[in-house]
Amino acid sequence: MPVILKQSEVKDWITALVERREDMIESYDSTDMHLWKIKKAVSSVKNQGAELIDPVE
């Protein structure tokens, strides 16, 4: 599971000791997340470009 940080937490996360990072992990409010389908081409490292994450129908 990835860790989702707020912009204000990034510096603390990068500079913290491992034990402190564990204390920083908490549930992320799902109302702050956005979800949309993206192109299947994103699954290959051969494909590059910001258009890969453009929403598709």
C-alpha positions as a printed NumPy array, in Angstrom:
array([[  0.   ,   0.   ,   0.   ],
       [  1.445,   3.381,  -0.907],
       [  1.745,   6.184,   1.599],
       [ -0.166,   9.332,   0.665],
       [  1.282,  12.499,   2.128],
       [ -0.023,  16.014,   2.286],
       [  2.372,  18.572,   0.811],
       [  3.045,  19.899,   4.307],
       [  4.224,  16.436,   5.451],
       [  6.733,  15.669,   2.69 ],
       [  9.805,  17.265,   4.295],
       [  9.115,  15.571,   7.648],
       [  8.67 ,  12.208,   5.909],
       [ 11.939,  12.497,   3.986],
       [ 14.009,  13.593,   6.975],
       [ 12.39 ,  11.415,   9.66 ],
       [ 13.869,   8.292,  11.195],
       [ 12.087,   5.055,  10.294],
       [ 10.437,   4.89 ,  13.723],
       [  9.003,   8.39 ,  13.249],
       [  7.666,   7.501,   9.797],
       [  5.728,   4.626,  11.291],
       [  4.057,   7.102,  13.651],
       [  3.123,   9.328,  10.697],
       [  1.169,   6.609,   8.867],
       [ -2.568,   7.056,   9.248],
       [ -5.715,   6.648,   7.188],
       [ -6.142,   9.166,   4.392],
       [ -9.508,  10.845,   3.979],
       [-11.021,   9.298,   0.838],
       [-13.002,  12.483,   0.139],
       [ -9.649,  14.088,  -0.764],
       [ -8.972,  11.41 ,  -3.403],
       [-10.086,  11.371,  -7.032],
       [-10.537,   8.267,  -9.174],
       [-10.836,   7.88 , -12.936],
       [-10.096,   5.25 , -15.564],
       [ -6.874,   5.648, -17.542],
       [ -5.473,   4.084, -20.705],
       [ -4.253,   0.48 , -20.549],
       [ -1.017,   1.667, -22.161],
       [  0.074,   2.988, -18.763],
       [  0.827,  -0.622, -17.784],
       [  3.928,  -0.744, -19.983],
       [  7.157,   1.067, -19.125],
       [  7.766,   1.422, -22.877],
       [  4.969,   3.986, -23.052],
       [  5.741,   7.514, -21.882],
       [  3.833,  10.782, -21.648],
       [  1.367,  12.687, -19.52 ],
       [ -1.464,  11.697, -21.877],
       [ -1.342,   8.17 , -20.428],
       [ -3.191,   9.346, -17.334],
       [ -5.823,  11.369, -19.187],
       [ -9.293,  10.14 , -18.186],
       [-10.98 ,   7.727, -20.61 ],
       [-14.63 ,   6.789, -20.847]])
